Amino acid sequence: MASASSKERSRDGIAELARRRGFLWQAFEIYGGASGFYDYGPLGALLKRRVEEAWRKFYLREGFYEIETTNVAPREIFEASGHLESFTDRAVVCKHCKSFFRVSEGVDVRGKCPECGGELEAAGEINLMFQTRIGLSKEERDEEAQEKTEGYLRPETAQGIFINFQRLLRFNRDKLPFGVIQIGKAYRNEISPRKSLIRLREFTMAEAEVFVDPGEKSNHPRFDEVKDRMLWFVPSEGEGGEKSLEEAVRSGIISNEYLGYHIVKVEEFLERIGIPRDKLRFRQHRPEEMAHYARDCWDAEFLSDRYGWMEIVGVADRGDYDLSSHASHSNTDIGVHVQLPAREGETVKTKAKITPHVIEPSYGIDRIIYALLESSFYEEQVGKEKRKVLRLKNEIAPIIAAVFPLLNRDELKSKAKEVFQMLRDTSIFVEYDDSGSIGRRYRRQDEIGTPYCITIDYETLADDTVTVRERDTMKQVRVPIGKLEEVLV
């Protein structure tokens, strides 16, 4: 087991690499920065887009459709959703330095100020919504006009989907169940954001809203495909441990098959992109921490060396809260006619009008990016030097391959650029590099997670083969240029 000091060096190494290699930068840095805001550099943006695209493909394969809704909405939307009343955190304030802190994560009224050690006192419930104005003009002075122009940045992407439910239902031929996905920005005016990407004021969410007949929640058509999957569950009451999904559902730990199915899908996706299963668990929310809209909620938590267990995905049973609330506030009928099974002895099936329930897997993309960087980062001794490497899965690596001329000679550089352009034309994202020694170029690509390096040498000029070096094993093989595409993908 690594010593505490070596672990600390590893933590610092991740942050240093992320800054130096263009994954993650403090936003507004030349103006001193601002808590809770980060920019993605060139490699960070590529990594993020690849994770988002992997997520999109994963849920499109489930048969879901994607929509895109606005980031800003009028006040009445969030009155209906309950966010204006209930989307709050408890805060404390330091009597000495006047800094505010969120009550949690080791900070409470009885503690000391993390900044100056001063005495803390309760500061009440703070709403986390970002407020703005929609179309405000100088003439709009009275209270009624002000309220009509009041808007908020969305704290989740889900409400845009709920508001469009009637159109989505018609798009899905008035049949349940169906799923809708959305990837986009969300905004929360966090009281005291810290911990890098773990708590942000502007962040990216990837959410799926699954609309289902409440009478069918315990009858998922594909439950048998996932029922034997073993997961680590930590229920709100009782002891945690590893159980099959079927055991968790049948024992009542998981309330229904739909919720259980999507918990498994969350773990499948996280494992697919490179989060180790032995660093994942599913923890059920305690009653006092349950969101105002949730009937039940489980967090997929990642075990971070630096931050301990941290939520990266939430899987909630939102019941009919959202659809019923929007129907009531907008005076809109959103009921769905479903056919009831015939009772014993009856031949005629009857119809009933129901309000669908919603199962929601909600992914924090930025937290997932952090978890990927931490779990993929390795430092290892190779000969007399220490090699830093990001062992990212090929599907999400920012750059798939780098093309090098072995020596800085015109004939090798020309051929290397030809191979580079050929691969770019096939939509494989590759990089060209002829700066420094070949060993130094290998180390640069190892650090940023590039799975393959392709070296052009004089043998290439003779027989059109290249050396392909694999990142994790550092093994090298000769490959014909014409077969490079199939090797890389």
N, C-alpha and C positions, 0 to 999 in steps of 0.2 A: 504493500500500500504506500502511496506517495506521502511524503511528509507534509506538514502544514505549510512550511515555507515553499516547497516546490509547487504545491497547489496554488499558493498565492501568486507565485511567478507565472503560473499557467493562466490564471485569471487576468493578470496584467497583460500577458502576451496576447490574449484574445482582443482586448480593448485596443492595444497598440497596433496590432495587425489590422483591425477594422478601420482605424484612422489612416494608417500609413498606406494601405493598399486600396483605399477608396471604396470601402463598404459602407461606412457610417461616419457622419460628421455632425458635430453640434451645430444646430441651426443658428443663424444670426451671429456667428462666431466673431466677426470683426466688430460687432457692437456689444460684445460681452456675453452673447448667448441669452437664452431664456429657458427656464425649466419646462420640461415636458414637450420639447420640440426637437426633432432630429431630421437631418437631410440624409438621403441615400446617395452615395457617390456612384460613379459609373458601374463598378462591380456589384455594389449593393442593390442598385436598381435592377440590374440584370438578374441577380439572385431572386429578388422579390417577384419580378415578373414571371420567372420560371416556376416559383412556388404557386403563384396565383393561377398560372395556366395548368399546372398539374392538378390543382384543386378543381378548376373549372371542368377539365376532362373527366375527373373522377365522378363528379355529380351529374354531368351530362350523360355518362354511361348508366346512371341510375334512372334515366328517362326524364330528368328535370329540364326545365327551360330557364334561361337567364333573362332578367330584365335589368334596366338601369333607371333609377329614380333620383329625384333632386336631393341636394345636400341641405337645402333650406326649406322650411315649411312654416305656414302661419301658426300663430299661437294655438288656435282651436284644435289643431292636430294633436298637440302634446297635452292639452287639457283632456282630450278624449283618451289618450293613451295612458294617462296617469303620471306622466313624467314630471309635469310641473309641480305636482303635489308630493310625489313619492321618490323622485330620483335625487336622493340626497346622501350625504355622508356626514357623520358626526365629526366635529372639529374641536381642537384645543388651540389656545393661543398662549404664547410666552409673555408673561407679565413684564419681563425685562427688555427683550429685543423685538417683541411684537410679531414674531414669526408665527404663522399658522401651520398646523399639522393635522393630518387625517388621523382619527382615532382607530388604530389597528397597527399591525406590524410592529408591535413593541412600544407604541406611543399611546399613553392614556393620561387621564387627568392627574393621576397620582405620580406620574413619572417626572423626569427632568427634561428640559429643552434639549434636543439633540444638537442644536447650534451653539448655545452659550451656557447650558446647564442651569438656566433660570427656572423659576416655578411656572407650571402650566395651570391654566384654568379653562373650564368649559367655554366653548364659543358657539354652541348650539348646532342645529342641523343646517348644512349649507347645500343649496341646490347646485347641481353640477352642469346645468344647461348654459350654453353660450347664447346670449341674446343678441338680436340684430333688429334692423328695421327693413321693411319691404316697401319701397316706393314712398318714403317720407318726403313731404314737401314743407316749405316754410308756412304755408297756409293751414296746415293740419295741426292746430294747437289744442283743440278741445279733447277731453278724455276719451270720448267715443272714437274719434278719428285715430288717436294714438294707439288704441287697442287694436283697431283694424289693421294697422300697419306693423304691428309687433310680430316678429318672427324669431325662429330659433334654428341654430345649426343642429342637425340630427345627432342624437347620441347613439343611434344604431341604424342599420339600413332597413330593418324589418318593417317599419311603419309604412314606407312607400309601397311595399308588397301588399300589406293588409288593405290599404286604401284602394288598391287596384283589384281587389278580390273579385268583384263582379265580372270585370272584363277577363280576368284570368280564368274564372270558372267557365265562361262562354268559350274561351280559347281552348279549354280542355273538354269541350263538348258536354258541359254540365255534369261531368262525372268525377266522383271521388274514388280513390285518393289521387292527389297530384302534388308535385313539388316544384318550387320556384327558387332560384338562387340569385344572389346579387353580391358583387364585390365592390366595395367603395369606401370612401372616407367617412369617419365618424368623429365626433368632437365632444369632449367632456372637460369642463373647466375644473380639473383636479385641484384639490386644496394644496397638496405639497408633492408634486410629482418628482420622483427620484428613480434610481435603479435603471438607468439606461432605457431600453425599449420596453421595460416591464410596466411602467405607468406613464402614459403619454396624454397630452391634451388634444393632439390630432393624430389619428391612427387609422389603419386599414382593417376593415372587417370583411370576412367572407361568410355569408349566412345563407342557410337553406331553411325555407319554411315549407313544411310538409302538412298539407290540409287533408284531414281524415275524418270519416264518419266516427263520432265518439263510440258508437256501438261496435266498431271494428278495430279499436285500438289494441285489443288483445288477440288479434288475428292477422298478423302481418303475413302476406302471401309468400315471402321469402325467408321467413324466420328459420326454417329447417336448415338453410344454407349456412347460418352463422351460430346456431344454438350451442354447438360444442366448443366454441371459442372460449379460451380461458383468459380471464381478466382479473386484475387486482382491484377489488371494490373496498371502499371505506364508507360504510353507511353512516348516517347521522346518529344512529343508535346501535350499540353493539360493536363487536370487534370486526376489523377488516381482515381480508384474506383473499386468496385466489379461488375463484369459482368459475364454473362454466356459465355462459349467459343463460342457458336453460334453467340451471339451478337457481340463479339469481332472480329470474322472472317467476318461476313456480313457487319460490319461497316468499315472494312479495317484496324482496329488496328492491327490485326494479318493478315499477308499477304496471307496465304493460309491454307487449311485444314490440310495438312501434318505437317506444323510447329505447328499449334494449337493442333493437336492430341498429338504430342510428348511433348508439354508443359504440357498438362494434365497428361500424363504418368509420367513425372518428379514429379509432385505434388503427384500423387498416390503412387509412390515409397517412397518418403520422408515421407509421412504420415504413410505408412505401417511400416517403421522401427522406427518411434517414434518422428519425428519432428512435433511439433504442427502446425496445419494449420493456427492458428491465429498469428504465428510468421513467416509466409511465404508471399512473394509477388513476382510478376514477373515484372522486370523493363527492359524496352527496351533501348538498347544502343543508345546514341546520335550519330549523324553522325561523330563527331570528335573522338569518342572513338571506333568506329567500327573497328574490325580486318580487315586486308587487303584482306582477303578471303571472308568476309561475306557480303551478301546482306541485311540481317537482323539478329538481335541477341537479345535474351531475357535472362536475368539472373534470376534464382531463388535465391532470397536473404532471408537470415535468420536474424531475429532481435535478435542480441546478447545483453545481458545486459552490456557486457564489451566493445564491439567494434561497436555497432550500426548495421546498415544494412550491411551485408557482403555476397558476392557472394559465393554460394556453388555449383551451376550448371549453365552452359551456354547452351542455345538451339539456334543453329545457322542455318540459311539457307545459305549454302556455294555455292549455285548455281552450275555452272559447272567449277568454278575457278580451283579447284585442278586437276580434270581429264583432262581438256583442257590444263593446263599448263604442266603436265607431258607428255601428248601426244605430245605437241610441242617440249619440250626439249629432249625427248627420240626418237623422230621421229617414234612414235608408233601409230597405228590406234586403237582407243578405242571406236569407234562409235558402237551403238547398233541399230539393225534393229527392228523397231516396226511397227505394223500394224495400219494404220489410219482408222478411221471409214468411212464407205461409205457415200458419199455426197448424198443429196436428189436426187432421180431419178437414182442413179447409183447402180449397182448390184455387181460390182467388187471392192473389198477392195484393197487399194494400200499400199505399204510399204514405210517407210521413215527411214533415218539414223539420229539418234540423239545422243547427248552427255548427259548422265544422270545428274540430279541435285542431290545434297546431303543435307539431313537434319541431323543435328548432335546434339544429347544431349551429353554433356560432363560434367561428374561428377568429382568434386574434392574430393576424398575419405577422405583425411586428414582433410579438412575443415568440412566435414560431421561428422567425428568422434568428432571434437571439438563441433559442434552444438549438437550432441547427448549427450555428457557429460554435457554440460551446461544446456540443457533443461531437462535432467533427474535427475539432482542433487537437492536434497531437504534436508533441515535441519529442524527437528521438535522436539518439546518437548514431551517426553514420560515419564510420572512420574517425577522423579527428574533429569533425564538425557536428553541430547540432542542426538537424533538419526540422523545420516547421512545416506542417502540412495540414491542409483542410481536406478531410476524406469525405467530400460531398458526393452524393449519388449523381450519376451521369445525367439523370433526368432534370436535375435542378442546378447543376454546375453553371456558373456564369459564362465560362468559356469552355467549349468542349475539347478543343485541341489548340496547340501552339505549333507553328511551323518555323523551323530554324534552318539557316545554312550552317553547316558545321564550321566553316571558316568564313571570314569576311572577304570573300573573293567574288568578283563580279559574276563569274559563270555560275557559282553556287547560289548567290543571291538572286540571280535572274530565274533560276529553276525553282527556288523556294517560293518566290513571289507568284510564279505560275501555278504551283500546287496550292498555295494559299488562296488565290483567286478562284481556282477550280472548286475548292471546298466551299468557299463563300457563295458561289453560284448555285450550290445544291442546298442552300439555306442552313448549312451547318455553321454555327458561329465559331470562327477560329481567329487566332491572333498571329501576327507576324512579328518576330523579334530577332534582330541580329546584333544586339547591344551586349558587349561583354563576353566572357568566356562561356562555353557551352554548359559548364557546371553551374555557373551563376544563373544562367537562363533557366535551367531545370529547377533550381531552388525558388526562383521567382514564381514559376508556374505551380510548384507544389504548394506554396503559401496561399495562393488564391483558389486552389481547389481544382485546377485544370486536370482532367482525367488522363489526357494523352499529350505527349510531345512527339512531333514528327521532325526528324533530322534529315536534311538533304546533304549528301556527301558526293565524292567523286564516283562511287559505285552507282549512285542514282543516275548520273549522266551516261553511264555505260549500259545499264539494264532497266532503268525506270522502276527501281525498287527504292524504298525509303526505310529508315529505322523508326519504328514506333516504340516509344517507351511508355510503360504503364505507371501511373502515379503511385499507387499504393505498394506494389511489389518492386518497382523500379526495374522490372524485367524488360528486355529489349528484343524485338523480333523484326525481321525483314518482311516487308509487305509490298506487293506491286501497287503502284499508284492507282491503277484502275480498280483495286479492291479496297481502297481506303474508306470509302463511304460506308460500306457494310461493316467494317471493323469499328468505326466510330459511333455508329448508331445501333 
